[in-house]
Amino acid sequence: MFTLRSYASPIEAGMAKSMLEAHGISCSLADENANVYGGAPFAMPVRLLVSEDQVNEAKQVLEDAEKLARSDAAERELSMKETVAEILDELKKLRSKVETNTTLVVLLFVGLAFYIFIELKSSSAPARSRQSQTETWRSASTAMDNMDYDKATEIAQHLTDKNPTYYYGYSYLGYIALERNHLKEAEGYFARAYELFPTSDNEQKLQAVRKRLEIEHAR
């Protein structure tokens, strides 16, 4: 197996792994459970491994995902600029016709400001919906890095509720519970992830948590 990339967070590594698997690329993660056994969050980088004959294809998949996220943001920004430019152009034409009517000019400016405000507000939701799943989970990962576990849990729970049969959401919630040292809660999440996607990786996470629970009970 070839180390394609290294990640500081097992969550980001898991997102990349899920994306490659969705494209039929055989891959696995190495060292992702180091923090589970040792108790240190993100103690060492997690390596994303792929078969040597699929390295180029895997690189292309990840690069395309990153390009798509950047392209969506740039496209929305360009569209907004064009819309504002068109409105300003129309406003100039109207203003020239009503130069002597001060009240109408003021109303036009107020209307323009109100339109831009509404457009900016409404554009945020569609822009987020066009973002890739990787970017959405990345915001949760950022919250985790900042130790804002409540926000990370809120984002993860929302995404999991939208797709309750996708194992990764439960695995993510399990990581958050581990960071909070809520071992019993983490066990439940990892058990559900393993039930939905019974791989060796998910089994290792579940067994690692159960081993820690045994140690806690023995004390």
MILOFI-132785 format. One line per 8 residues: number of its first residue (from 1); their letters; for each residue x, y, z of C-alpha. Coordinates in nm, 3 decimals. Layout:
NUM> A> X:Y:Z ~ ...
***
This chain:
1> MFTLRSYA> 0.000:0.000:0.000 ~ 0.112:0.356:-0.079 ~ 0.076:0.651:0.160 ~ -0.125:0.899:-0.045 ~ -0.170:1.168:0.221 ~ -0.130:1.229:0.594 ~ -0.390:1.405:0.808 ~ -0.366:1.567:1.149
9> SPIEAGMA> -0.724:1.464:1.225 ~ -0.874:1.115:1.184 ~ -1.199:1.287:1.088 ~ -1.049:1.448:0.777 ~ -0.875:1.121:0.694 ~ -1.206:0.938:0.727 ~ -1.378:1.183:0.492 ~ -1.110:1.133:0.228
17> KSMLEAHG> -1.130:0.754:0.270 ~ -1.509:0.758:0.227 ~ -1.477:0.968:-0.087 ~ -1.225:0.729:-0.244 ~ -1.437:0.425:-0.152 ~ -1.736:0.589:-0.321 ~ -1.527:0.593:-0.640 ~ -1.439:0.225:-0.606
25> ISCSLADE> -1.082:0.284:-0.491 ~ -0.941:0.039:-0.240 ~ -0.795:0.226:0.057 ~ -0.740:0.212:0.432 ~ -0.622:0.428:0.721 ~ -0.314:0.374:0.934 ~ -0.257:0.503:1.290 ~ -0.614:0.639:1.316
33> NANVYGGA> -0.669:0.467:1.653 ~ -0.354:0.599:1.819 ~ -0.556:0.854:2.017 ~ -0.816:0.591:2.113 ~ -0.564:0.360:2.275 ~ -0.335:0.626:2.413 ~ -0.596:0.886:2.510 ~ -0.410:1.174:2.341
41> PFAMPVRL> -0.625:1.354:2.081 ~ -0.467:1.347:1.738 ~ -0.133:1.237:1.881 ~ 0.011:1.139:1.545 ~ -0.085:1.189:1.180 ~ -0.327:0.947:1.021 ~ -0.205:0.804:0.692 ~ -0.435:0.737:0.396
49> LVSEDQVN> -0.316:0.426:0.216 ~ -0.416:0.319:-0.137 ~ -0.311:0.042:-0.368 ~ -0.008:0.139:-0.574 ~ -0.193:0.075:-0.900 ~ -0.464:0.325:-0.797 ~ -0.245:0.609:-0.669 ~ -0.297:0.838:-0.969
57> EAKQVLED> -0.671:0.777:-0.976 ~ -0.700:0.847:-0.602 ~ -0.500:1.171:-0.632 ~ -0.728:1.284:-0.914 ~ -1.044:1.215:-0.711 ~ -0.923:1.425:-0.415 ~ -0.795:1.704:-0.638 ~ -1.124:1.716:-0.831
65> AEKLARSD> -1.319:1.745:-0.504 ~ -1.103:2.035:-0.388 ~ -1.134:2.209:-0.727 ~ -1.512:2.168:-0.720 ~ -1.539:2.333:-0.378 ~ -1.324:2.625:-0.491 ~ -1.511:2.655:-0.822 ~ -1.850:2.672:-0.651
73> AAERELSM> -1.740:2.957:-0.425 ~ -1.582:3.150:-0.714 ~ -1.886:3.098:-0.935 ~ -2.122:3.233:-0.671 ~ -1.902:3.535:-0.606 ~ -1.883:3.616:-0.978 ~ -2.259:3.581:-1.019 ~ -2.319:3.817:-0.728
81> KETVAEIL> -2.083:4.078:-0.871 ~ -2.255:4.062:-1.209 ~ -2.598:4.103:-1.047 ~ -2.489:4.408:-0.848 ~ -2.327:4.559:-1.158 ~ -2.649:4.517:-1.355 ~ -2.854:4.678:-1.078 ~ -2.615:4.971:-1.055
89> DELKKLRS> -2.630:5.017:-1.431 ~ -3.009:5.023:-1.424 ~ -3.003:5.264:-1.133 ~ -2.782:5.505:-1.325 ~ -3.023:5.499:-1.619 ~ -3.320:5.565:-1.394 ~ -3.143:5.836:-1.202 ~ -3.071:6.029:-1.520
97> KVETNTTL> -3.444:6.036:-1.593 ~ -3.546:6.154:-1.247 ~ -3.260:6.389:-1.161 ~ -3.496:6.655:-1.031 ~ -3.691:6.417:-0.811 ~ -3.474:6.379:-0.498 ~ -3.723:6.163:-0.315 ~ -3.736:5.904:-0.591
105> VVLLFVGL> -3.358:5.886:-0.608 ~ -3.335:5.823:-0.233 ~ -3.597:5.550:-0.257 ~ -3.405:5.384:-0.537 ~ -3.088:5.375:-0.330 ~ -3.275:5.235:-0.031 ~ -3.432:4.971:-0.252 ~ -3.093:4.875:-0.393
113> AFYIFIEL> -2.941:4.840:-0.047 ~ -3.235:4.630:0.069 ~ -3.211:4.403:-0.238 ~ -2.838:4.346:-0.188 ~ -2.894:4.269:0.181 ~ -3.167:4.011:0.100 ~ -2.959:3.861:-0.181 ~ -2.653:3.819:0.041
121> KSSSAPAR> -2.864:3.658:0.313 ~ -3.038:3.416:0.081 ~ -2.721:3.328:-0.109 ~ -2.547:3.180:0.195 ~ -2.775:2.875:0.216 ~ -2.753:2.772:-0.155 ~ -2.377:2.824:-0.147 ~ -2.347:2.591:0.150
129> SRQSQTET> -2.574:2.333:-0.014 ~ -2.349:2.323:-0.319 ~ -2.042:2.258:-0.111 ~ -1.909:1.904:-0.114 ~ -1.969:1.674:0.183 ~ -1.599:1.703:0.261 ~ -1.626:2.077:0.317 ~ -1.931:2.035:0.543
137> WRSASTAM> -1.757:1.780:0.765 ~ -1.446:1.997:0.759 ~ -1.637:2.271:0.944 ~ -1.717:2.016:1.213 ~ -1.352:1.912:1.221 ~ -1.253:2.276:1.272 ~ -1.487:2.295:1.570 ~ -1.322:1.981:1.709
145> DNMDYDKA> -0.975:2.130:1.665 ~ -1.096:2.437:1.857 ~ -1.234:2.205:2.129 ~ -1.584:2.338:2.063 ~ -1.744:1.998:2.118 ~ -2.099:2.133:2.142 ~ -2.076:2.289:1.796 ~ -1.907:1.980:1.649
153> TEIAQHLT> -2.179:1.759:1.796 ~ -2.453:1.986:1.659 ~ -2.309:1.976:1.307 ~ -2.244:1.602:1.315 ~ -2.589:1.524:1.455 ~ -2.756:1.739:1.190 ~ -2.569:1.567:0.906 ~ -2.632:1.223:1.054
161> DKNPTYYY> -3.005:1.292:1.087 ~ -3.013:1.386:0.719 ~ -2.855:1.054:0.623 ~ -2.920:0.808:0.908 ~ -2.801:0.503:0.715 ~ -2.453:0.646:0.651 ~ -2.208:0.495:0.898 ~ -1.960:0.782:0.900
169> GYSYLGYI> -2.188:1.018:1.094 ~ -2.208:0.774:1.385 ~ -1.833:0.715:1.373 ~ -1.779:1.091:1.388 ~ -2.012:1.127:1.686 ~ -1.815:0.847:1.849 ~ -1.491:1.047:1.812 ~ -1.656:1.349:1.976
177> ALERNHLK> -1.778:1.135:2.266 ~ -1.424:0.998:2.308 ~ -1.281:1.348:2.326 ~ -1.528:1.419:2.605 ~ -1.439:1.089:2.772 ~ -1.800:0.971:2.738 ~ -1.698:0.612:2.674 ~ -2.041:0.452:2.700
185> EAEGYFAR> -2.184:0.702:2.456 ~ -1.890:0.648:2.222 ~ -1.946:0.272:2.235 ~ -2.307:0.318:2.120 ~ -2.207:0.534:1.824 ~ -1.925:0.304:1.713 ~ -2.151:0.002:1.749 ~ -2.406:0.165:1.517
193> AYELFPTS> -2.132:0.255:1.267 ~ -2.010:-0.105:1.268 ~ -2.366:-0.231:1.224 ~ -2.414:-0.015:0.915 ~ -2.066:-0.077:0.770 ~ -1.901:-0.386:0.924 ~ -1.541:-0.329:0.823 ~ -1.227:-0.416:1.016
201> DNEQKLQA> -1.161:-0.044:1.077 ~ -1.501:0.009:1.238 ~ -1.462:-0.311:1.439 ~ -1.124:-0.195:1.571 ~ -1.273:0.136:1.686 ~ -1.554:-0.044:1.868 ~ -1.322:-0.295:2.034 ~ -1.082:-0.020:2.140
209> VRKRLEIE> -1.359:0.169:2.317 ~ -1.486:-0.147:2.484 ~ -1.136:-0.223:2.607 ~ -1.117:0.122:2.765 ~ -1.455:0.065:2.926 ~ -1.329:-0.261:3.077 ~ -1.030:-0.080:3.219 ~ -1.251:0.191:3.367
217> HAR> -1.483:-0.067:3.526 ~ -1.189:-0.256:3.671 ~ -1.063:0.048:3.860
***
